[in-house]
Amino acid sequence: MSLENFIREHRDEFEQDAPTYAFWQRLAAQLPPPAGDNHSAENGQNKPSGPFLGVQRGSGVARRWWAVAASIVVLLGVLWWVNARYAATEQPEVVAVSPAYAKEVAQYASLIDDKRDELKALAANNPGLYQQFANDLDRLETSYLALKKDLPETPNQELLIQAMIQNLQLQIDLLNEQLRVIERMKQQNTTHETV
């Protein structure tokens, strides 16, 4: 005998101790109505309240307009997120010439921006040193911009893009070295202060 057959044959015995429907009706009648319940005792209709009262009372057309507006807002949010997440680069010249290198250039440019911000924060106590570091970086940046400007007219664009990437790598190496110098200076200052 299977469990299913056993349950079917003894169904009345399982339901023997369950309360009846009438019991549940009496219990529901004794309970107070829930707080914030907007049911009218006279006509039994639901009365909406709150800031969207007009939308709730409005016709189906008004509700559809709100649904369309909400859909547009959600769609714009999704498009903005996708663009921010998956945009190839902020350098359309590189994308037009070589989409394969565009992502690499974008990653290097983002890393350089992060390292520059870190350098500014660490060198806040020594503006002269930061200015010297910034001058070195500006020379490399000027060289990069010149390469970028020559990109549309150059016959061997792939070679020029590789030179641009090499320039970005040099900028990152220079920033890393500058950050190490500042860290060493801070360590020396803390060592001298503790002595």
C-alpha positions as CSV (number, residue, x, y, z in Angstrom):
1,M,0.0,0.0,0.0
2,S,1.4,3.4,-1.0
3,L,1.4,6.4,1.2
4,E,-1.0,8.2,-1.2
5,N,-3.5,5.4,-1.0
6,F,-3.3,5.3,2.8
7,I,-3.9,9.0,3.1
8,R,-6.9,8.8,0.7
9,E,-8.5,5.9,2.7
10,H,-8.0,7.6,6.1
11,R,-8.7,11.2,5.1
12,D,-11.6,11.6,7.6
13,E,-9.4,10.5,10.4
14,F,-6.8,13.2,9.6
15,E,-9.4,16.0,9.4
16,Q,-11.2,14.9,12.5
17,D,-9.5,17.4,14.9
18,A,-9.6,20.4,12.5
19,P,-11.9,23.3,13.4
20,T,-15.0,23.7,11.3
21,Y,-15.6,26.6,8.8
22,A,-18.2,28.0,11.2
23,F,-15.6,28.3,13.9
24,W,-13.4,30.3,11.7
25,Q,-16.3,32.6,10.7
26,R,-17.1,33.3,14.4
27,L,-13.5,34.0,15.2
28,A,-13.1,36.4,12.3
29,A,-16.2,38.3,13.5
30,Q,-14.8,38.8,17.0
31,L,-11.4,40.2,15.7
32,P,-11.1,44.0,15.4
33,P,-10.4,45.3,11.9
34,P,-6.7,45.8,11.1
35,A,-5.2,49.2,11.6
36,G,-5.3,51.4,8.5
37,D,-8.1,49.3,7.0
38,N,-9.9,51.6,4.6
39,H,-13.0,49.4,4.1
40,S,-16.2,51.3,4.5
41,A,-18.9,49.7,6.6
42,E,-21.7,51.3,4.6
43,N,-20.8,50.3,1.1
44,G,-17.9,47.9,1.4
45,Q,-15.7,49.8,-1.1
46,N,-12.0,50.3,-0.6
47,K,-11.1,54.0,0.0
48,P,-7.5,54.7,-1.0
49,S,-5.4,57.2,1.0
50,G,-2.0,58.7,0.8
51,P,0.0,60.7,-1.7
52,F,-1.1,58.7,-4.7
53,L,-4.8,59.1,-4.0
54,G,-5.4,60.7,-7.4
55,V,-3.6,58.0,-9.2
56,Q,-5.6,55.3,-7.4
57,R,-8.9,57.0,-8.0
58,G,-8.0,57.9,-11.6
59,S,-9.1,56.2,-14.6
60,G,-7.2,53.4,-16.3
61,V,-5.6,56.0,-18.6
62,A,-4.0,57.9,-15.6
63,R,-2.7,54.6,-14.3
64,R,-1.2,53.7,-17.7
65,W,0.6,57.0,-17.8
66,W,2.1,56.4,-14.5
67,A,3.2,52.9,-15.6
68,V,4.7,54.3,-18.8
69,A,6.6,57.0,-16.8
70,A,7.9,54.4,-14.3
71,S,9.0,52.2,-17.2
72,I,10.9,55.0,-18.8
73,V,12.7,55.8,-15.6
74,V,13.7,52.2,-15.1
75,L,14.8,51.9,-18.8
76,L,16.9,55.1,-18.5
77,G,18.5,53.7,-15.3
78,V,19.3,50.4,-16.9
79,L,20.8,52.1,-20.0
80,W,22.9,54.4,-17.8
81,W,24.2,51.4,-15.8
82,V,25.0,49.4,-18.9
83,N,26.8,52.3,-20.5
84,A,28.8,53.0,-17.4
85,R,29.6,49.3,-16.9
86,Y,30.4,48.2,-20.5
87,A,31.5,51.4,-22.3
88,A,34.6,50.6,-24.2
89,T,36.5,53.9,-23.7
90,E,36.2,57.6,-23.4
91,Q,38.6,57.9,-26.4
92,P,36.6,57.4,-29.5
93,E,39.7,57.9,-31.7
94,V,41.1,54.6,-30.4
95,V,37.8,52.8,-30.7
96,A,37.4,53.9,-34.3
97,V,40.9,52.7,-35.2
98,S,41.2,49.6,-33.2
99,P,38.5,48.3,-30.9
100,A,40.8,45.6,-29.7
101,Y,43.1,48.1,-28.0
102,A,40.3,50.4,-26.8
103,K,39.5,48.4,-23.7
104,E,43.2,48.3,-22.8
105,V,43.6,52.0,-23.2
106,A,40.6,52.6,-21.1
107,Q,41.9,50.4,-18.3
108,Y,45.3,52.2,-18.3
109,A,43.6,55.6,-18.3
110,S,41.4,54.7,-15.4
111,L,44.4,53.3,-13.5
112,I,46.3,56.5,-14.1
113,D,43.5,58.6,-12.8
114,D,43.3,56.5,-9.6
115,K,47.0,56.7,-9.0
116,R,47.0,60.4,-9.6
117,D,44.3,60.8,-7.0
118,E,46.3,58.6,-4.6
119,L,49.4,60.7,-5.2
120,K,47.5,63.9,-4.5
121,A,46.2,62.5,-1.2
122,L,49.7,61.3,-0.1
123,A,51.5,64.4,-1.2
124,A,49.1,66.9,0.4
125,N,51.7,67.7,3.1
126,N,54.4,68.5,0.6
127,P,53.0,70.6,-2.3
128,G,56.4,71.3,-3.8
129,L,57.2,67.6,-4.2
130,Y,53.8,67.0,-5.7
131,Q,54.3,69.9,-8.2
132,Q,57.6,68.3,-9.3
133,F,55.9,64.9,-9.7
134,A,53.1,66.6,-11.6
135,N,55.5,68.2,-14.0
136,D,57.1,64.8,-14.9
137,L,53.6,63.4,-15.4
138,D,52.5,66.3,-17.5
139,R,55.5,65.8,-19.9
140,L,54.4,62.2,-20.5
141,E,50.7,63.3,-20.8
142,T,51.7,65.9,-23.4
143,S,53.5,63.2,-25.4
144,Y,50.5,61.0,-25.1
145,L,48.1,63.7,-26.4
146,A,50.5,64.4,-29.3
147,L,50.4,60.7,-30.2
148,K,46.6,60.7,-29.9
149,K,46.4,63.8,-32.2
150,D,48.5,62.1,-34.8
151,L,46.4,58.9,-34.7
152,P,43.9,59.7,-37.5
153,E,46.5,60.7,-40.0
154,T,49.1,58.0,-39.4
155,P,49.3,55.2,-41.9
156,N,50.5,52.6,-39.4
157,Q,47.9,53.3,-36.7
158,E,48.4,50.0,-34.8
159,L,52.0,50.9,-34.2
160,L,51.0,54.3,-32.9
161,I,48.4,52.8,-30.6
162,Q,51.0,50.5,-29.2
163,A,53.2,53.6,-28.6
164,M,50.2,55.2,-26.8
165,I,49.8,52.2,-24.6
166,Q,53.5,52.2,-23.9
167,N,53.3,55.8,-22.9
168,L,50.4,55.0,-20.5
169,Q,52.5,52.2,-19.0
170,L,55.3,54.6,-18.5
171,Q,52.9,57.0,-16.7
172,I,51.8,54.2,-14.4
173,D,55.4,53.2,-13.7
174,L,56.3,56.8,-12.9
175,L,53.2,57.1,-10.6
176,N,54.1,53.9,-8.8
177,E,57.7,55.1,-8.3
178,Q,56.5,58.5,-7.0
179,L,54.1,56.8,-4.6
180,R,57.0,54.6,-3.3
181,V,59.1,57.7,-2.8
182,I,56.4,59.4,-0.8
183,E,55.9,56.2,1.3
184,R,59.6,56.0,2.0
185,M,59.7,59.7,3.0
186,K,56.7,59.1,5.4
187,Q,58.4,56.0,6.9
188,Q,61.6,58.0,7.5
189,N,59.6,60.8,9.1
190,T,57.9,58.4,11.5
191,T,61.2,56.7,12.2
192,H,62.9,60.1,13.1
193,E,59.9,61.1,15.2
194,T,60.0,57.9,17.3
195,V,63.8,58.2,17.9
